[in-house]
């Protein structure tokens, strides 16, 4: 996946906007961190991933999922864009979006999906 494809997926969620987080370009929803691409290793930062899930992901797909010392104590995983499947990205971002988006927006979005 390219950074442009990543951007298109992130921006497809209602209320998503480009902004800054800790001095780095990022995507936000409802003023809260949504995701970003680490330019150091071209990896997506995916939040709200439990430590157990992160370990399972890294074991199952080590070419895609990893983390750095900075993320060791955070429920997050890094995913290399080069090997990250767009459907997987959408699933991770949907989970994060539902947690940080306004509840009325989540209800409306779920009603649209049927």
Secondary structure, DSSP 8 states (H G I E B T S, - for coil): --HHHHHHHHHTSTTEEEEEETTEEEEEETTEEEEEEETTTTEEEEES--HHHHHHHHHH-TTTEE--GGGTTSSEEEEETTT--HHHHHHHHHHHHHHHS-HHHHHHHHHHH-
